[in-house]
């Protein structure tokens, strides 16, 4: 049984608590939050112990894994402190995305986890769908041939407008992680962004990319779209074929160049995902399974290194926008799981 503590029990934290409380291989031992009323309510709801200090929690309780589900500026500024406390205590950590909204903190978290030898993972849940995994399988089988291009679109409505870079840092760890999951490292970016009327954040972005393989890519992202329509679309192509993932998990279609036949696999065949929340379940179940299997930290799916790699791309895109659209090289990160 894997004993778990959740730090940060607002909306997303409660979602994590629900899955840990239900999973047959985990025990939700304790919850932690700076707001005493909130943490006591969560503790009562999930039959866990309540703490307002993570160090005290780790001193008193026998914990195997810490889930950091705090928020903060750009959805990530409160991740660093509790994650570092858990890492220094030798605990495996699953942190919400972005790993941090400050890339320097993300680098430090990854460095500390590596030195301590603990597993650091991030809730990059968009890759944890049967559709994305089928795409990865087809690419691994050589069905696309040599990679040529990858187009990604992720658009939702989010009226929050706290900082100029809120849209990029809070949303696009997901889209960039899926792009890296399928095509590998991204080496150079060029971005152009716009602000919808009345907005402070650069709420719609167009980012050109060059992968380490030589393939090219494009990301269109926006916080200005309706949530009543599909939010994500991904197209990957190579010298032998092309594939399209529709709306995160609903379907995947593969189009071989030398045949009129098309392979289409839809969600009911994919064990019937009921909705987007199932991506959280899939992600959590994968990390729990990898802990049980004693998977080495460097082989964790959607690892801290993967999350850092996505954040480095985001920071390069921001630098490109600040420079008027000039191409910007993405720093090379050695040793992470591509």
PAKE-612726 format. One line per field, with one value per residue (C-alpha): residue number from 1; residue in three letters; x negated, y negated, z negated. Coordinates in steps of 0.5 Angstrom, whole numbers. Layout:
N
guza [NUM | ...]
fike [ALA | ...]
c1 [X | ...]
c2 [Y | ...]
c3 [Z | ...]
This chain:
338
guza [1 | 2 | 3 | 4 | 5 | 6 | 7 | 8 | 9 | 10 | 11 | 12 | 13 | 14 | 15 | 16 | 17 | 18 | 19 | 20 | 21 | 22 | 23 | 24 | 25 | 26 | 27 | 28 | 29 | 30 | 31 | 32 | 33 | 34 | 35 | 36 | 37 | 38 | 39 | 40 | 41 | 42 | 43 | 44 | 45 | 46 | 47 | 48 | 49 | 50 | 51 | 52 | 53 | 54 | 55 | 56 | 57 | 58 | 59 | 60 | 61 | 62 | 63 | 64 | 65 | 66 | 67 | 68 | 69 | 70 | 71 | 72 | 73 | 74 | 75 | 76 | 77 | 78 | 79 | 80 | 81 | 82 | 83 | 84 | 85 | 86 | 87 | 88 | 89 | 90 | 91 | 92 | 93 | 94 | 95 | 96 | 97 | 98 | 99 | 100 | 101 | 102 | 103 | 104 | 105 | 106 | 107 | 108 | 109 | 110 | 111 | 112 | 113 | 114 | 115 | 116 | 117 | 118 | 119 | 120 | 121 | 122 | 123 | 124 | 125 | 126 | 127 | 128 | 129 | 130 | 131 | 132 | 133 | 134 | 135 | 136 | 137 | 138 | 139 | 140 | 141 | 142 | 143 | 144 | 145 | 146 | 147 | 148 | 149 | 150 | 151 | 152 | 153 | 154 | 155 | 156 | 157 | 158 | 159 | 160 | 161 | 162 | 163 | 164 | 165 | 166 | 167 | 168 | 169 | 170 | 171 | 172 | 173 | 174 | 175 | 176 | 177 | 178 | 179 | 180 | 181 | 182 | 183 | 184 | 185 | 186 | 187 | 188 | 189 | 190 | 191 | 192 | 193 | 194 | 195 | 196 | 197 | 198 | 199 | 200 | 201 | 202 | 203 | 204 | 205 | 206 | 207 | 208 | 209 | 210 | 211 | 212 | 213 | 214 | 215 | 216 | 217 | 218 | 219 | 220 | 221 | 222 | 223 | 224 | 225 | 226 | 227 | 228 | 229 | 230 | 231 | 232 | 233 | 234 | 235 | 236 | 237 | 238 | 239 | 240 | 241 | 242 | 243 | 244 | 245 | 246 | 247 | 248 | 249 | 250 | 251 | 252 | 253 | 254 | 255 | 256 | 257 | 258 | 259 | 260 | 261 | 262 | 263 | 264 | 265 | 266 | 267 | 268 | 269 | 270 | 271 | 272 | 273 | 274 | 275 | 276 | 277 | 278 | 279 | 280 | 281 | 282 | 283 | 284 | 285 | 286 | 287 | 288 | 289 | 290 | 291 | 292 | 293 | 294 | 295 | 296 | 297 | 298 | 299 | 300 | 301 | 302 | 303 | 304 | 305 | 306 | 307 | 308 | 309 | 310 | 311 | 312 | 313 | 314 | 315 | 316 | 317 | 318 | 319 | 320 | 321 | 322 | 323 | 324 | 325 | 326 | 327 | 328 | 329 | 330 | 331 | 332 | 333 | 334 | 335 | 336 | 337 | 338]
fike [UNK | UNK | UNK | UNK | UNK | UNK | UNK | UNK | UNK | UNK | UNK | UNK | UNK | UNK | UNK | UNK | UNK | UNK | UNK | UNK | UNK | UNK | UNK | UNK | UNK | UNK | UNK | UNK | UNK | UNK | UNK | UNK | UNK | UNK | UNK | UNK | UNK | UNK | UNK | UNK | UNK | UNK | UNK | UNK | UNK | UNK | UNK | UNK | UNK | UNK | UNK | UNK | UNK | UNK | UNK | UNK | UNK | UNK | UNK | UNK | UNK | UNK | UNK | UNK | UNK | UNK | UNK | UNK | UNK | UNK | UNK | UNK | UNK | UNK | UNK | UNK | UNK | UNK | UNK | UNK | UNK | UNK | UNK | UNK | UNK | UNK | UNK | UNK | UNK | UNK | UNK | UNK | UNK | UNK | UNK | UNK | UNK | UNK | UNK | UNK | UNK | UNK | UNK | UNK | UNK | UNK | UNK | UNK | UNK | UNK | UNK | UNK | UNK | UNK | UNK | UNK | UNK | UNK | UNK | UNK | UNK | UNK | UNK | UNK | UNK | UNK | UNK | UNK | UNK | UNK | UNK | UNK | UNK | UNK | UNK | UNK | UNK | UNK | UNK | UNK | UNK | UNK | UNK | UNK | UNK | UNK | UNK | UNK | UNK | UNK | UNK | UNK | UNK | UNK | UNK | UNK | UNK | UNK | UNK | UNK | UNK | UNK | UNK | UNK | UNK | UNK | UNK | UNK | UNK | UNK | UNK | UNK | UNK | UNK | UNK | UNK | UNK | UNK | UNK | UNK | UNK | UNK | UNK | UNK | UNK | UNK | UNK | UNK | UNK | UNK | UNK | UNK | UNK | UNK | UNK | UNK | UNK | UNK | UNK | UNK | UNK | UNK | UNK | UNK | UNK | UNK | UNK | UNK | UNK | UNK | UNK | UNK | UNK | UNK | UNK | UNK | UNK | UNK | UNK | UNK | UNK | UNK | UNK | UNK | UNK | UNK | UNK | UNK | UNK | UNK | UNK | UNK | UNK | UNK | UNK | UNK | UNK | UNK | UNK | UNK | UNK | UNK | UNK | UNK | UNK | UNK | UNK | UNK | UNK | UNK | UNK | UNK | UNK | UNK | UNK | UNK | UNK | UNK | UNK | UNK | UNK | UNK | UNK | UNK | UNK | UNK | UNK | UNK | UNK | UNK | UNK | UNK | UNK | UNK | UNK | UNK | UNK | UNK | UNK | UNK | UNK | UNK | UNK | UNK | UNK | UNK | UNK | UNK | UNK | UNK | UNK | UNK | UNK | UNK | UNK | UNK | UNK | UNK | UNK | UNK | UNK | UNK | UNK | UNK | UNK | UNK | UNK | UNK | UNK | UNK | UNK | UNK | UNK | UNK | UNK | UNK | UNK | UNK | UNK | UNK | UNK | UNK | UNK | UNK | UNK | UNK | UNK | UNK | UNK | UNK | UNK | UNK | UNK | UNK | UNK | UNK | UNK | UNK]
c1 [0 | -3 | -2 | 0 | 1 | 4 | 1 | 6 | 14 | 17 | 21 | 15 | 13 | 20 | 20 | 13 | 16 | 22 | 17 | 12 | 18 | 21 | 15 | 14 | 6 | 6 | 8 | 9 | 6 | 6 | 8 | 4 | 6 | 5 | 12 | 14 | 22 | 21 | 16 | 20 | 26 | 22 | 19 | 27 | 29 | 23 | 22 | 15 | 11 | 11 | 4 | 2 | -5 | -8 | -15 | -10 | -6 | -12 | -15 | -9 | -7 | -9 | -9 | -11 | -9 | -7 | -2 | -3 | 3 | 2 | 4 | 1 | -1 | 0 | 2 | -5 | -8 | -6 | -9 | -17 | -16 | -13 | -16 | -23 | -21 | -18 | -24 | -29 | -25 | -26 | -19 | -17 | -13 | -7 | -7 | -1 | -3 | -6 | -12 | -13 | -12 | -19 | -24 | -30 | -25 | -24 | -31 | -32 | -27 | -29 | -36 | -34 | -30 | -36 | -41 | -36 | -34 | -27 | -22 | -19 | -13 | -8 | -1 | -2 | 5 | 6 | 1 | 5 | 10 | 11 | 11 | 4 | 1 | 4 | 0 | -6 | -5 | -4 | -10 | -15 | -13 | -15 | -8 | -10 | -16 | -21 | -18 | -16 | -11 | -7 | -1 | 2 | 8 | 10 | 16 | 20 | 24 | 20 | 22 | 17 | 12 | 7 | 0 | -2 | -4 | 1 | 4 | -3 | -5 | 1 | 4 | -2 | -6 | 0 | -1 | -8 | -9 | -4 | -9 | -15 | -12 | -11 | -16 | -22 | -26 | -24 | -31 | -28 | -22 | -19 | -13 | -7 | -2 | 4 | 9 | 16 | 20 | 19 | 14 | 7 | 5 | 2 | 9 | 8 | 1 | -2 | -9 | -13 | -18 | -24 | -25 | -32 | -30 | -29 | -22 | -18 | -12 | -7 | -2 | 4 | 6 | 12 | 15 | 21 | 25 | 31 | 31 | 37 | 33 | 27 | 21 | 15 | 13 | 6 | 4 | -3 | -6 | -12 | -14 | -10 | -3 | 0 | 5 | 10 | 12 | 19 | 21 | 15 | 18 | 24 | 21 | 15 | 14 | 8 | 8 | 2 | -1 | -1 | 6 | 13 | 15 | 16 | 15 | 20 | 20 | 26 | 26 | 31 | 26 | 21 | 24 | 30 | 27 | 32 | 30 | 23 | 23 | 21 | 14 | 13 | 15 | 10 | 4 | 5 | 6 | -1 | -5 | -2 | -4 | -11 | -12 | -10 | -14 | -20 | -21 | -28 | -27 | -30 | -24 | -18 | -13 | -12 | -17 | -20 | -25 | -19 | -16 | -22 | -23 | -16 | -17 | -24 | -20 | -15 | -20 | -24 | -17 | -16 | -23 | -21 | -15 | -19 | -24 | -19 | -19 | -26 | -28 | -30 | -34 | -31 | -36 | -39 | -37 | -41 | -38 | -31 | -26 | -24]
c2 [0 | -7 | -12 | -19 | -26 | -32 | -39 | -44 | -42 | -47 | -44 | -41 | -38 | -35 | -32 | -28 | -26 | -23 | -19 | -17 | -15 | -11 | -7 | 0 | -1 | -8 | -10 | -18 | -19 | -26 | -33 | -39 | -47 | -53 | -55 | -51 | -51 | -48 | -43 | -40 | -40 | -36 | -31 | -30 | -29 | -24 | -21 | -23 | -27 | -35 | -39 | -46 | -45 | -40 | -39 | -37 | -32 | -29 | -28 | -25 | -21 | -15 | -18 | -15 | -20 | -27 | -30 | -38 | -41 | -48 | -54 | -61 | -66 | -63 | -56 | -55 | -59 | -56 | -49 | -50 | -50 | -44 | -40 | -42 | -40 | -33 | -32 | -33 | -28 | -23 | -22 | -21 | -27 | -28 | -36 | -40 | -43 | -48 | -45 | -52 | -58 | -60 | -56 | -57 | -54 | -48 | -47 | -47 | -42 | -37 | -38 | -36 | -30 | -27 | -28 | -25 | -20 | -20 | -20 | -27 | -27 | -32 | -32 | -33 | -29 | -30 | -25 | -20 | -18 | -11 | -16 | -19 | -12 | -9 | -15 | -14 | -6 | -8 | -13 | -7 | -2 | -7 | -8 | -15 | -14 | -20 | -25 | -32 | -36 | -36 | -41 | -42 | -46 | -47 | -53 | -54 | -60 | -62 | -70 | -70 | -76 | -76 | -77 | -78 | -71 | -67 | -64 | -61 | -59 | -56 | -52 | -50 | -45 | -41 | -42 | -42 | -36 | -32 | -35 | -32 | -26 | -24 | -28 | -29 | -35 | -42 | -46 | -52 | -57 | -63 | -66 | -71 | -73 | -77 | -80 | -79 | -86 | -88 | -83 | -84 | -77 | -75 | -71 | -68 | -65 | -62 | -59 | -56 | -50 | -46 | -39 | -36 | -31 | -37 | -36 | -42 | -44 | -49 | -51 | -55 | -56 | -61 | -63 | -66 | -60 | -57 | -51 | -48 | -45 | -41 | -44 | -40 | -37 | -34 | -32 | -29 | -27 | -24 | -21 | -14 | -17 | -22 | -21 | -26 | -26 | -29 | -33 | -30 | -23 | -22 | -19 | -17 | -17 | -14 | -15 | -11 | -15 | -9 | -6 | -9 | -5 | -9 | -6 | -10 | -8 | -12 | -12 | -7 | -2 | -6 | -3 | -8 | -14 | -18 | -25 | -29 | -28 | -21 | -24 | -25 | -18 | -15 | -20 | -18 | -11 | -11 | -14 | -9 | -3 | -6 | -7 | 0 | 3 | -1 | -4 | -8 | -16 | -17 | -13 | -16 | -18 | -25 | -26 | -33 | -33 | -33 | -38 | -42 | -41 | -44 | -50 | -51 | -52 | -56 | -61 | -61 | -63 | -68 | -71 | -71 | -75 | -80 | -80 | -82 | -75 | -73 | -65 | -63 | -57 | -52 | -50 | -43 | -39 | -32 | -26 | -27 | -22 | -24]
c3 [0 | 2 | -3 | -1 | -3 | 1 | 0 | 3 | 2 | 6 | 13 | 16 | 9 | 8 | 15 | 13 | 6 | 9 | 14 | 8 | 3 | 8 | 11 | 9 | 8 | 4 | -3 | -3 | -10 | -11 | -7 | -8 | -7 | -10 | -11 | -17 | -15 | -8 | -11 | -16 | -11 | -6 | -12 | -14 | -7 | -6 | -13 | -13 | -18 | -17 | -18 | -16 | -16 | -11 | -15 | -21 | -17 | -15 | -22 | -24 | -19 | -15 | -8 | -1 | 4 | 3 | 8 | 9 | 12 | 9 | 14 | 14 | 19 | 26 | 23 | 21 | 16 | 10 | 12 | 11 | 3 | 1 | 7 | 4 | -3 | 0 | 4 | -1 | -6 | -1 | 2 | 9 | 11 | 16 | 18 | 21 | 28 | 29 | 25 | 23 | 27 | 25 | 30 | 25 | 19 | 24 | 25 | 18 | 17 | 22 | 20 | 12 | 14 | 18 | 13 | 8 | 12 | 12 | 17 | 19 | 24 | 26 | 28 | 35 | 36 | 43 | 46 | 41 | 46 | 50 | 57 | 55 | 53 | 60 | 63 | 60 | 62 | 69 | 69 | 66 | 71 | 76 | 79 | 80 | 83 | 82 | 78 | 82 | 78 | 72 | 71 | 65 | 62 | 55 | 54 | 48 | 45 | 39 | 37 | 31 | 33 | 28 | 32 | 39 | 39 | 35 | 42 | 44 | 37 | 34 | 40 | 45 | 41 | 43 | 51 | 51 | 47 | 52 | 58 | 54 | 53 | 60 | 63 | 58 | 56 | 59 | 61 | 63 | 63 | 66 | 63 | 65 | 60 | 59 | 53 | 54 | 53 | 46 | 44 | 40 | 42 | 49 | 49 | 56 | 59 | 65 | 64 | 69 | 67 | 70 | 67 | 65 | 71 | 76 | 76 | 76 | 72 | 70 | 64 | 64 | 57 | 54 | 47 | 51 | 54 | 52 | 48 | 52 | 57 | 58 | 54 | 57 | 64 | 66 | 73 | 74 | 81 | 84 | 90 | 90 | 86 | 82 | 76 | 73 | 65 | 64 | 58 | 53 | 53 | 57 | 63 | 67 | 75 | 79 | 86 | 89 | 96 | 100 | 99 | 99 | 93 | 86 | 79 | 74 | 67 | 63 | 55 | 54 | 56 | 52 | 45 | 46 | 42 | 39 | 40 | 39 | 32 | 33 | 36 | 28 | 26 | 32 | 30 | 23 | 24 | 28 | 23 | 18 | 22 | 23 | 16 | 15 | 20 | 17 | 24 | 24 | 23 | 30 | 33 | 30 | 35 | 35 | 31 | 27 | 33 | 38 | 35 | 34 | 42 | 43 | 39 | 42 | 49 | 46 | 44 | 50 | 54 | 49 | 50 | 58 | 57 | 53 | 59 | 64 | 66 | 67 | 67 | 60 | 58 | 53 | 48 | 48 | 42 | 41 | 38 | 38 | 41 | 48]
